[in-house]
Amino acid sequence: MIVVMGATGHTGRIITETLLKAGETVRALGRSAERLAPLQELGAEVLAGDAGSATYLVKAFHGADRAYTLLPPDPQSIDFRAEQDRVGEAIVRAVKDSGVRHVVFLSSVGADQKQGTGPIAGLHAQEERLRHLDGTHVLSLRAAFFFENFQATLPLIKHQGINGGAIAPNLPVPMIASRDIAEVAAKALHTRSWNGRVVHELLGERDLTHTEATQILGARIGKPDLKYVQFPYGDYAGALVQAGLSQDMAGLYVEMAKAFNEGRAKSLEGRRPQNTTPTRFEDFADELASAYRAL
Ligand SMILES: NC(=O)c1ccc[n+]([C@@H]2O[C@H](COP(=O)([O-])OP(=O)(O)OC[C@H]3O[C@@H](n4cnc5c(N)ncnc54)[C@H](OP(=O)(O)O)[C@@H]3O)[C@@H](O)[C@H]2O)c1
């Protein structure tokens, strides 16, 4: 049996659906039984609870031999790094208490760095915890910047006619559709395709600058002149807090943007066929355009 954390989220939902189609028995986890219900209808066993609770996760991992794990983001957290540590430790405890011997962990480009990368530093810490698990095969997928991140700036485009953020406009950034990560993770879990501790970058179809991505998106929403504006870090943090993020989370996002801009959060492998995935930003832009029109 395969246990899937974050099964109602971007990657977890597709992993659950793909594994069910492949004939696997899946236990899908999330916070809400209601949001998990569609996966139950597809044949998954579901168990709702808070991943920060080791008691819940130990129960959730019981009887499984493989697991998809992640540290869920909480934009309102007043101490997000502590939250990541709590969930990360609960995962390790649950793996140790169960028969899980193959663990996929959703990590990020930049997770080689111990600090100075905002939320990515929490993924580094979790990679380290998992590395010390004896007798467990751990595949850490260091994913690129999700295409889905642009959903957060759609209201800015709608109301102010610009796209914006703290990442430098002309910095090439590896960007990926989360569904491509899900496909790799599901295949690895289904086939148990790795041994020992493996780190694998997933860099999307190509690197894109925020200016290029904004142009592609602008053309799809009838704004061919849409511009990407880089905000000063302080203004960016203020805008995130206004949008409902905690001060702590806003500070971590600024730190992450700096890490990209200063070249500390970057691919170590370099682009290769093995870390390049199929979905183009152009293929995804229609989803963003639909979400934009629905605003
Ligand atoms: N965005 C990026 O560019 C990027 C790049 C690399 C890595 N990552 C990493 O990707 C991860 C997020 O993955 P994702 O996008 O697939 O997930 P997601 O869409 O953000 O969804 C989060 C999932 O976790 C569940 N969840 C949230 N809080 C929880 C809690 N306290 N206890 C139990 N479950 C909880 C949610 O369930 P409900 O909401 O239904 O309760 C949902 O299923 C993060 O660790 C992030 O660092 C992101």
The ligand as an SDF file (V2000), in Angstrom:
LIG
                    3D

 48 52  0  0  0  0  0  0  0  0999 V2000
    5.5320   26.2640   -5.3660 N   0  0  0  0  0  0  0  0  0  0  0  0
    6.7500   25.9700   -5.7900 C   0  0  0  0  0  0  0  0  0  0  0  0
    7.3030   26.6190   -6.6790 O   0  0  0  0  0  0  0  0  0  0  0  0
    7.4750   24.8000   -5.1760 C   0  0  0  0  0  0  0  0  0  0  0  0
    8.6980   24.3940   -5.7230 C   0  0  0  0  0  0  0  0  0  0  0  0
    9.3630   23.2920   -5.1620 C   0  0  0  0  0  0  0  0  0  0  0  0
    8.8150   22.6430   -4.0640 C   0  0  0  0  0  0  0  0  0  0  0  0
    7.6110   23.0670   -3.5520 N   0  0  0  0  0  0  0  0  0  0  0  0
    7.0610   22.3720   -2.3780 C   0  0  0  0  0  0  0  0  0  0  0  0
    5.8430   21.7690   -2.7230 O   0  0  0  0  0  0  0  0  0  0  0  0
    5.1550   21.4680   -1.5120 C   0  0  0  0  0  0  0  0  0  0  0  0
    3.6630   21.6500   -1.7410 C   0  0  0  0  0  0  0  0  0  0  0  0
    3.2340   20.6440   -2.6230 O   0  0  0  0  0  0  0  0  0  0  0  0
    1.8800   20.7610   -3.4610 P   0  0  0  0  0  0  0  0  0  0  0  0
    1.9300   22.0610   -4.2400 O   0  0  0  0  0  0  0  0  0  0  0  0
    1.6900   19.4920   -4.1660 O   0  0  0  0  0  0  0  0  0  0  0  0
    0.8050   20.9030   -2.3130 O   0  0  0  0  0  0  0  0  0  0  0  0
   -0.3380   21.9960   -2.1900 P   0  0  0  0  0  0  0  0  0  0  0  0
   -1.0980   22.0920   -3.4810 O   0  0  0  0  0  0  0  0  0  0  0  0
    0.2170   23.2130   -1.5730 O   0  0  0  0  0  0  0  0  0  0  0  0
   -1.3200   21.2850   -1.1580 O   0  0  0  0  0  0  0  0  0  0  0  0
   -0.9770   21.0410    0.1750 C   0  0  0  0  0  0  0  0  0  0  0  0
   -1.5650   19.7070    0.5780 C   0  0  0  0  0  0  0  0  0  0  0  0
   -1.2390   19.4530    1.9400 O   0  0  0  0  0  0  0  0  0  0  0  0
   -2.4450   19.3580    2.7110 C   0  0  0  0  0  0  0  0  0  0  0  0
   -2.1930   20.0070    3.9850 N   0  0  0  0  0  0  0  0  0  0  0  0
   -1.9980   21.3200    4.2250 C   0  0  0  0  0  0  0  0  0  0  0  0
   -1.7340   21.5330    5.5160 N   0  0  0  0  0  0  0  0  0  0  0  0
   -1.7930   20.3250    6.1140 C   0  0  0  0  0  0  0  0  0  0  0  0
   -1.6410   19.8810    7.4420 C   0  0  0  0  0  0  0  0  0  0  0  0
   -1.3480   20.7240    8.4370 N   0  0  0  0  0  0  0  0  0  0  0  0
   -1.7880   18.5750    7.7130 N   0  0  0  0  0  0  0  0  0  0  0  0
   -2.0910   17.6930    6.7170 C   0  0  0  0  0  0  0  0  0  0  0  0
   -2.2320   18.0460    5.4440 N   0  0  0  0  0  0  0  0  0  0  0  0
   -2.0960   19.3500    5.1410 C   0  0  0  0  0  0  0  0  0  0  0  0
   -3.5050   20.0400    1.8870 C   0  0  0  0  0  0  0  0  0  0  0  0
   -4.7540   19.4830    2.2190 O   0  0  0  0  0  0  0  0  0  0  0  0
   -6.1020   20.3420    2.4670 P   0  0  0  0  0  0  0  0  0  0  0  0
   -5.7940   21.7670    2.1070 O   0  0  0  0  0  0  0  0  0  0  0  0
   -7.1260   19.7120    1.6020 O   0  0  0  0  0  0  0  0  0  0  0  0
   -6.3640   20.1550    3.8960 O   0  0  0  0  0  0  0  0  0  0  0  0
   -3.0800   19.6780    0.4830 C   0  0  0  0  0  0  0  0  0  0  0  0
   -3.4750   18.3630    0.1850 O   0  0  0  0  0  0  0  0  0  0  0  0
    5.7480   22.3830   -0.4440 C   0  0  0  0  0  0  0  0  0  0  0  0
    6.5020   21.6270    0.4580 O   0  0  0  0  0  0  0  0  0  0  0  0
    6.6530   23.3010   -1.2580 C   0  0  0  0  0  0  0  0  0  0  0  0
    7.7630   23.7180   -0.5240 O   0  0  0  0  0  0  0  0  0  0  0  0
    6.9360   24.1070   -4.0920 C   0  0  0  0  0  0  0  0  0  0  0  0
  1  2  1  0
  2  3  2  0
  2  4  1  0
  4  5  1  0
  4 48  2  0
  5  6  2  0
  6  7  1  0
  7  8  2  0
  8  9  1  0
  8 48  1  0
  9 10  1  0
  9 46  1  0
 10 11  1  0
 11 12  1  0
 11 44  1  0
 12 13  1  0
 13 14  1  0
 14 15  2  0
 14 16  1  0
 14 17  1  0
 17 18  1  0
 18 19  2  0
 18 20  1  0
 18 21  1  0
 21 22  1  0
 22 23  1  0
 23 24  1  0
 23 42  1  0
 24 25  1  0
 25 26  1  0
 25 36  1  0
 26 27  1  0
 26 35  1  0
 27 28  2  0
 28 29  1  0
 29 30  1  0
 29 35  2  0
 30 31  1  0
 30 32  2  0
 32 33  1  0
 33 34  2  0
 34 35  1  0
 36 37  1  0
 36 42  1  0
 37 38  1  0
 38 39  2  0
 38 40  1  0
 38 41  1  0
 42 43  1  0
 44 45  1  0
 44 46  1  0
 46 47  1  0
M  CHG  2   8   1  16  -1
M  END
$$$$
